[in-house]
């Protein structure tokens, strides 16, 4: 037998033993004999690196050293979930879903919210190609060598249903047993113990030495299937199939017929979750049907078809040292309590947010008070109550009447909880905040200009508003410490590049109060150019769906200020984009009205996007999965057999490209 053959044989054998051990809980070989086979394979791979396969089970023991993780762009952005903390919030979510689905019946799937790190696994032809961290949601780090050490993650998948390429997502975690074992060893050696299993997991997955990662015995629970082709009708169907082909899907999920069932699930798991091998901090509720998920869609940050519920968190008790008032980019003034340091849910807390003056009044905080703090969804914990029994006679904290930064008198609009400083063009933290917002990725995406550089340019008086950025030149950096010619060139290059950023991002970047990325997009969709938007009236603005009076007034106020118009004029003459032709679909015909289509395969006249556009332009709807309600499956060449079989079993009409064109006339 030649070497390559022996290596393949070893791989098959080891995979078989692993499968029976991890999937069937059955040991069909002694540990010693298993280790021998593995050792033989490791030796052969070392001696014959050309024959070493990327799907080899030796990857599970690590050994790869990664100097620097490559950054990769996610094929589908990794979003986060909206949080809820009460039954009322959940019922509101349920109402939104019902409304979005126009009364149609639907199911939820409830899962535990695992407390680790989000990971994405890319498979091609059944082989794990990449493991990627969430990163900023658009780009993450390629940590393939490290994820391959997860014993329950299949490196090779055998499925007749899954397409050629797809993505699986899940939560990577450090089991509590590993955490305790590692910490016991650290303490024995006199080292600092790991703070909590979540931090430990994110640190471990970013280690350079995958052999060390393997020793830490990391794990992962799978919770999503994603792909351009989706052979499943529902999330639960996907989970079951993924489990059947070897992925680790927690047994704890449940399909729920109503929000009442969801609430029962939450209370069923409130205590039981503490018996699991990992920490959980809540549950995730997802609409089960993929077609319905697609119809509900996404906001800029998270899906409308899913939400998380957080169990009440741990509470700590400590003393207030002082209250500081922070001024944000839009002028909002937020009180923040400096606390005497206290340990809470794995971290030492020194500061807590009090949100606004209403909250200060509600708590009736006094100097020297002892308070209760809790970690909610936010990073900064909040003060939730005062321990009155420990109160001494301290002065009441009073919200300032003037800006702590620029001394301008603060404004509190009727009905609003926040005080804000109206001096938006002269108040330093606001100017800095606006500059930082403007250069952010979702705004003008000026990559090489970090927040620190912006702060320096502001402190030195070189830049005092966003238009000044476009007047920067190499000479203006003369005399500033720490700027090499190359980095100055990079900064100027990315400023130049930002002139191509679409108007919707520019509008978001202007930082108008209450105009987030989604609202900016809505406004651009409606008005197309800044000139149109500037001449909009209150009535026109509030006639746009999702634009309420609060947003409309803020837009009008922004454009009523001459200094804002002046900045916009300067940005315009620098070449920044202030118009964009994104349009609401104007129908060519209504021939396909009310009809739904699934597209599969390769076509002669159109590419898939063109075909999709054609369907929409004629009043039809494109969905991703085949259900009994589907009207047509448009089949091209090389269509997946699973889709075909499913459409046939549900008697869905399968039409060719030409038959589709005939429908239009
Ligand atoms: S589904 C669009 N399911 O929670 C997001 N996420 O804020 C879809 N997480 O970073 C995520 N357990 O890593 C989903 N059963 C579960 C989860 C889960 C934990 C994490 C996930 C993400 C965060 C969402």
Boltz pocket constraint, residues with backbone or C-beta under 6 A from the ligand:
constraints:
  - pocket:
      binder: B
      contacts: [[A, 78], [A, 79], [A, 80], [A, 81], [A, 82], [A, 111], [A, 112], [A, 113], [A, 114], [A, 115], [A, 116], [A, 117], [A, 118], [A, 119], [A, 170], [A, 171], [A, 223], [A, 224], [A, 284], [A, 302], [A, 303], [A, 306], [A, 308]]
      max_distance: 6.0
